[in-house]
Amino acid sequence: MANAAPAPTQLPHFLDLEILQELRDEETDKDPQRKRRHLESEKCARDLREFLQAHQFSEDVTEPRIRSSCWSFFRPERTFPLHVAAGLGDPQLVQVLLKNRANPQATDSAGKTALDVALKSDRHGSHRLVIDQLEAPVMSLREAIGVMMPGQFEPLPL
């Protein structure tokens, strides 16, 4: 009985989240660039949460907001966070949403993608940065490795 397993509610000491956070904070304090990136990522996460709450989205950036009204009783209005950010013309927010796996190919209830929304909202280049981000081709990991290391990677035969 001396070798009793820890209670299921206790994490082993090497998985203690507080200890891991303290170690991460110590490493961040030693490296100014890491500290700056850490602060920027925290700000981006906070800005994303505020945006999602302000526009009544869930915390999952891939989930649409669905609204019903007397005009859309038979076809509820569906839109995604990326569509709203694209319509606002906010390139930083679009970048954060894309990094958090927002789908640029998702369509709203009108059948429009976020790029379509940005193009429609653009006035004399006001949404150019957002449009450029959304027009950029999306690569698979395999394609990205092939671009970064040409000749090092051979595609699998089909």
Secondary structure, DSSP 8 states (H G I E B T S, - for coil): -TT----TTS--GGG-HHHHHHHHHHHHHH-HHHHHHHHHHHHHHHHHHHHHHHTT--S-TTS-EEE--STTSSS-EEE-HHHHHHHHT-HHHHHHHHHTT--TT---TTS--HHHHHHHH-STTTTHHHHHHHHS----HHHHHHHHSTTT------
